[in-house]
Structure formats: structure tokens, C-alpha cells
Amino acid sequence: MINNFGPIRDGFVENDGWLDIKKVTVLIGNQGSGKSTVAKLISVFTWLEKNIVRKSITTEQLNVDVFKNLCRQQEIAEYFSSDTFLKYEGDAYEFEYDEKKPFFEAKIKDNNYRNYVLPKIQYVSAARNLLTILYNISFKNIVDKDGNVIDMASNIPIMVKELNKEYINALMEFANEGFALPINDTSVYFQEYRTFVKTGDKPISMSAASSGVQSITPLLLVSHYLSENVQGDIFDKIQNIDDNLKNKIENELLKEDEELMEKFKQIYSFGKGILPINDDALMLKEILKQFIPSSFINIVEEPEQNLFPNSQRNVVNTLLRYNNKVSNNKLIITTHSPYVINYLMLSIKASEIEQRCGDSKEVKSRLYEIVPEKASTPLQDVAIYELDENTGTISKLKESFGLPSNENYLNDELGESNVLFSKLLEIEDLCQQ
């Protein structure tokens, strides 16, 4: 629920103001309508919920200043007004912010977190192209005319710096032998601390690659890395956690049961095969679920950035495949592209055909030529919201014949160009008279 925050005034006009964040959620609208604002608030609230569950922060520590500082890191702190009201309801916690009081409150929903799956949350900013030059400026300072030292990296947004950390991890894990991009038979390589691309046999440094390649490389590499990272049995993930998380888990287990802590240490050292499946193992797994992510919330600004329509289609299908790897994954997209919506409609229709035609090999073969296997998405898992910069409202795209309606801001703009072209033809006819 969002009221009077930045460009958003009355917020969502349906469902008593509650936006439903589905497995695939798309935000469309003009510049300045609030698409990124909504996406960043989702990022802030889901991050808060995750870190309370992980015991990185307590509800007692949360207050107005803490919340506004988190919004400052996402560059939306200037959007608060005298009557801002925000409310979020997750699986484990509810949060409410009211500027009139001022007031920030966190309420627990479920002491056992039975419905909560700890997510890895990644905000993929539209400024992701900056990652191609971060290596050159991260450690570089310059001196101004008065002799003051200026940190060249200081103005890089925090969300881009955080994305860069995962980007480096993804490069090291998946790009040494080449990571295939879904455009032009191009692959990305990371060798000897150098990132380059190959289309055919000729290597080109990443900084010299096309703007489209520079945009989708961090997007798809990080999305692939994190979607892989959250899969599998939670005991299999133990040996990959860092020392800080390992110590935090040990401290928490020590509060519960010293024997459980010892069993955790054994799994960490020797693998899950050393632990018999019994009540202790199930109890240990429930505790570990509070600390080790098993789902991925992928928040992506403008996946179409600098891409030809056919390449947009390939990127959308790739993101959907990553999203479908785990049932609790979520993909949240902001977009200006009507093609993104149209390709999502293809995915929804493909899901409907899959459900109706069962195991027919012929149907599936023809279907996967249009929408790749595991990229289809059922309608009930999709929400498309249209934001209006003039009224400050949010509305959900209506459905028509089992698909999101073509009557939306992006398609209206395409239709407007056809109308304008028809008017030009009318003017041309006048010249011939």
C-alpha cells in the first residue's frame, strides 16, 4: 500500500490499495510515474523482512530514522511528504509507516515462519552499464585544482556497487569458459581479471562491446548465478556459506541446542551424508531456513535497455526461465517497452497451451520454437500494473480472453504513431490536389 510517496499520490485504485506482488510483476508507465519507486520500495521492505528473520536486526531496533536511511540507500529518501503512508504485508512480517505521527512499526505474522522462504534479493539497476568501467575507477582518485582528493567511485549508486559484488562472483563462477548470451551467438569471458566477449573467434574487450551487450551481461550473469545459488537442498548449501554467516548460525544454534551446533559443524566440514535423517535433522533444517536463502527476488529495471526487439524477446524468455527454477522465486520488472509486455503474453499463452495439450510431443516441439521450454508462465502468476504520472495512481492491467489487455499505455503509444502516420498521409493527399 503506497500513498503520497514521490510521484505516487492515491496509489493503487483497487483492492483497498493493496498491490499484489506475483511471481512475475511488471510495472509500466511514463517517465516520472513511479515505476522504479515501487520497485525500490519492494526491495526495501523485502530486505527488512529477510534481515529480521535472519536476526541481523530486531523489530525493537527499527524506527523512522532506520527506515528512511534504507530508503536513502535506494535513492528514494526525498520522496517522503507530510502525509506519506506505506504498508507492506509479507509472509513473516508486516510493516507500517505513517509520516503524520511519524511512526514505523514491524509486526510478526508467524512465529514459526512456516510460509516464509528466505530470499536472495537483487536490484538490477538501469545504471548496470557502469559495471563495465568500475574496474577502472574503483581505486582511482584525482586531485582538483585546490589539491583536494576526489574519489572517482564515490558517486556510483550503492545499488550498482552491490550489483557489482554479485557480478564479480558470477563472472568467476560461470564466465571462465564462456557464458553464452542469448543474442548474436555471443559469449562473455572472464580470464586473468579481464572481461571480454566473443562473437565468432574474435575477442573484444567488454568496454568496446555494444551497449546492448554491456547492459545484458551483468543482468543475465547475476540472474543466472543467483537463481542457481538458491537451488537445492539446504544442507548442500552449508559448505558454500561465508565465515560471517557460519558464525551467526553457530551462535543461534548454541542458544537452541549445543548438540545441534555440533551437528551443523560436522555437516559444514564433512557434508550432509554424515547426518542421519531424524528429528534433529529436521529441527536443524528449520533453523537453517532462517539464514540460508532458498529463493530469489530479481528486481530488474528496463531489461530492454539498448536492445533490438528480437533480443528483448530472448532476454525476457531467459529471465522467465531463471524465475521458474524455484517455485518461490519472483521477477519484478519495470519497463517502457511494449515488446516486453507482448513477449510476456506469448509466455502466458504458451502456458495455457501446455496445460491443455498434455504430453503431445508434436505440440511441445512447435510450442518451444516460439516460447522456450520452462519459459512459460500461467496467467494467475502474473500482475501488470500501469502507473499514471498525471493522477499519481496505479491500476492493474485488465484481462481479455485470458491474457493481459492490449489496452495499455505502451500499446497506446504504438497506436498513436499509426494515427499520426495516417494524418501525414491525409496531408500528403492535400498536396496532390
N, C-alpha and C positions, 0 to 999 in steps of 0.2 A: 504494500500500500504506500503510495507516494503522493504527497500533496505539498504544493508550494516549495518546490526544490529546484532551483535553477530555472530552466525553460518549462518545467512541468508544473502546472498550476492545479487543475482539478484532478489530474491523474487518470486512472483507468475509469471509464464511464459505465462499466458493467460489474456484476458480481460483487456489489458493495465495495468496489475499489480494489479488490484483490486480483493481482496478476498471478496467473498460474504458470510456473516455470516448468515446462515439459521436458521430455528427453531431448527434443530439438525445439529451440525457441529462437525466433527470428524477429528482429526489430528493424522496421523500415520507416523512412520519413526524410524530410528535407534537412539541409544543414541547420543546426541550431534547434532541432526539435526535441533533442534529449535522448537519442538512441544510446550514445556512449554513457550518458549519465545513468540510465537504468542499468546498463551492463556493469558499470563500476560499482553501483550500489549492491548489485547481486554479489559481486566479488568481495566487497567489504563484509557483508552480512554472512556469507558462507564461510569466509575466512574466520570471522569471530566465532561462529558456531563450532567449527573444526577445532580451534585452539582452546576453547573452553572444554570440549570433550577430551582433548589431549592433556588438559591440565597445565597448559602453558600460560593461561591466565584464568583468574577466578571471576565469578559474577560480582563479587564484592569489589574487585579492582576496576570494574567498568564504570565509567561515568561520562558526562558530556564531553570533557576535555579529551579523554582517550578516544572516544568515537570520532570526534572532529579531527583528531590527529591522523586517524586511519583514513578519513576522507581527504585530508591534506596530501597524504602519500599518493592517493589516486587522483589528485588534482581536481577535486570537486568541493573543497572546503569553502570556496567563495559562493557556493550556491545556496547556503543557508539563508533564510529570511525570518522575519519576526513571527511568521505563522507556519513554519515548516513542520510537517508531521510525517513520520516514517514508521512503518511497522513491517516486520518480517516474521513469518512462521515457518520454521524448518522442521525436521524430523525429531530433533533433540531439544532445541531451544526456540523461544520466541523473544524478539527484541522490539522495543518501542522507544521512539524518540519524539519528544514534543518540545519545540523551541519556546512555546509560550510559558513553560513552567520555570526554567528549562529542566529537562528530565530525560534520563536514559535508563532503561530497565531491561534486564535479562531474566526470563523465567524459564525454568526447566520444564520440559514436556513429558519426559520419560526417563525415570531414574536408571533404567536398565539399557537405554539406548537401543531397544530391540529393533526399531525401524531405521536406525541411523547407520549409514555406511560411510566411514571416514574417507573424504575425497582428497585427491591431489588437485589443487586449483591453480590454473594458469590463465593469466590475462595476456592475450597476444595483441599488443597494441598495433595500430596502423603505422606507428613510427618504427616498426621492426626492421626497416631497411637500414636504420642506423647501426645495426649489428655488424654490417659488412665493414664499417670503419672503426668500430670500437677498439679493435686490436691496435690501431694506430694512435688513438688519442687517450686510451685509458690511463697511461702512465706518463703522459706528456704535459708539461707546464710551459707557459710562455710568460714573458715579463712585459708589462705595459710601459709606456713612456716615463712613468713616475717610479719605476723599479718595483712595482707590486707584482707578486707571482699570481698568475691566474691558472686555476685548474681547468684544463680543457674539457674534462669529463663531468664537471660539476653541474652543468645544465642538462645533462641527459636524464630524462624522466626515470623515476625509481622503477616503474613497471617495466621499462626497457632493460634496465640493469638486471632486474630479477629474471626476465626472459633470457637474457644473455647467459646467466648461470646454467640454465637448463639447456640452452643451445650448445654450449661447450660440452656438457655431458653427453648430449645426443650426438654431436659430431664425433666424439671419441669412441662412442659405442657402436655407431651404425655407419659412419662415413669413411672408415679407413679403407675398405674395399669398394666403396662407392655406394651411394644412396640414390636410387632411381627416382627422379621427379616425373610426374605424370604429364609432361609436356616435351615435345620435340626429341624424344629419346635422349634426354639429358640426365646426367648423373652428377652428384656432388661428392667431392673427395676431401678428406681432411688427413693430410700426411705431413709429418715433420712441422707441425704447428702452422701449416699453410692450408687455406681453404681454396679450392678451385673447382671448376666444372668442366665436364667433357660432353660435347655433342659430336659423336664420332670419335676420332682418335686425338683431336687437338685439345690440349688443356688450356683453359683461360682462367685467370685469377678471378675470384669472386667479385672484387671491386670493379672489374671490367665487364662482368656479365650483364645481361639485360636487366632492366628494372623489375620485370616480372619474375625472373629467376631469383633476384635478390629478395623479393617480397615473399615468395612461397617457400624458399629454402628454410628459414627459421620456423615458419608456420608449420610446415609438414614434418620437418625433422623433430621438432619438440613435441608435436601432437603424436607422432609415431612413438617416440621414446617414452612419453608418459602413459600412453594407452597400453604399451607393453609392460611398463613398470608396475602398474596396479593389478595386473592379472595374476592368476594362480593362487595356490594355497598359501595362507598367511604364514605357515611355518617355513615355507620355501623362501619367503622374503626376508627372514630374520638375518641371514648371513650377509645381506646387502645393505643393512642399515648402518648409519654413521655412529661414531662413538658417543656423540651427544644424545642421540635418541636411545642408544643402548643403555646409557647411564640413567636416563629418565625412566625407562621401562623397569630397570632393576630396582630403582628407588620405589616405584609404585608397587612392584611385586613384593618388596620387602615389607610394605605396610600390610599387604594381604596375607602372605604366607611365605615363610623363608624357604620352604621346600619347592614352591612354585618358582621362586627366583633361581634356585639351583638347577631346576629342570630347564628353565629358559637359557641359562648359561651353557648347559650341555648341548641344547639344540644349536645355539649360536656357534659352538666350537665343532660339533660333530655331525650336524644335520638332523632332520626330523626323524630319521629312521631309528634313532636311539630312544625315542619316547613312545611307549605303548599307548594306543588309543583307549583312554579310560576317562573317568570323570575329571581327573586332574588336567588332562589334556584339553578337554572341553572348556574347563574353567580358565585355563591359560589362554586359550584361543579367544574367549570373550574379552579378556583384559587386553590382549594384543590388538584387537579390533579398534580399541580406542586410540592407538598410537601409530598403526601402520596402514596407510591408505589402500583401499580396495576398490576405488572408483576414481573417475577423472572428470572434473568440470572444466571444459575447454571453452573459454570466452574469447571470441575472435572478432576483432574489428576488421571489417571490409576484406573478406577473403578474396574478393575480385580485384584487389588493387593491382593496377598495371597489367591486367591480363586480357587477352583476346577471349571472346565468348566461349569458344570451344575449350580453352584452357580453364576458364571458370568452371565449366561443367566437370572437368576431370578433378579439379581441386575440391569442389562440393562433394562429389562421389567419394573421394578419398577421405575427407573429414567424416562423412557419414559411416564409412566402413570402420574407421577408428572408433567412432562413437558406439557402434554396435558390438564391439568386442566384449563389453561388460554391461550387464543389464542396468546398472545404476549410473552409468556414465551420462553426462549431459553435454550438449553442444549448444552454445548461445552465440548467435551471430548478429552483428549489426551490418547493414548493407544499404548501398544506393543502387544496386544492380537488379534490374528486372529479370535478368538471366538467372541469378541465384534462386529467385522465387520459382521461376519456371522449371529449373532443374530439380528443385525440391518437389514440385508437383509430379514430375516424372517418377521420382523415388516413391512417392505415396501411391501412385497408380500401379507401379511395379509390385508393391507390397500387396495391394488388393488382388492383382492377377496371381501372384504366388499362392495366396490363401485359397483362391477359387480353383486353381488348376492342379493342386497337389503335386504329385511326383512326375508329371509328364516331362520327359527328357527333351522332347521337341520344343515345348513351350519354354522351358527354362533356358535352353540354348539360345533361342531367339530373344528371350527377355534379357539375358545377361549381355547381349550385344548392345543393348540400349542403356540399361542400368546394371552395373557390375554386381556380381554376387555379393551379398551381405551389405549392399549399399541402400537397399530398400527400407522404407520407414513407414509404419502404419499411421494413418491419419490421427488416431487418438493420441499418438505420441508427439504431435506437432502443434505448436501455437505460433501464429504470426501476428505481431502487434504493429499497428500503424500509429505513428506519433504525429501530431499536428502542431507545428510551430506557431500558428496563429492563435489557437484556442488553448494551447498548453494541455491538451487532453491526449489520452491513449485509448485506442479502440482495437478490438480483435477483428482480424480479417474474417469475414463471413465465409461460410462453406456453400459450394454449389456443386451438385451432383457428386458428392463425396470427395471434393477437392477444395482447397482454398480458392476463394473467388478471384477472378481476373480483375475485378473492380477494385484496384488499389492504387495508391499514389504512384508507384513506379510504372505500372502499365498505363495509367492515365497520361503520364508524360510521353510514353511512346505513341499513344493515340493522338495526343496533341500535335506531335510532329507531323503525323499524317494529315490532320486537319489543316495545319499551316501550309503543307505542300499543296493540298487541294486549292487553297486560296491563291497560292502563287500561280497555279495553272489557270485559274479564273482571270487573274491579272494578265497573264500571257495572252489569253483569248482576246482581251480588250485591245492589245497591241496589234492584233491581226485584223481588226475591224476597220 
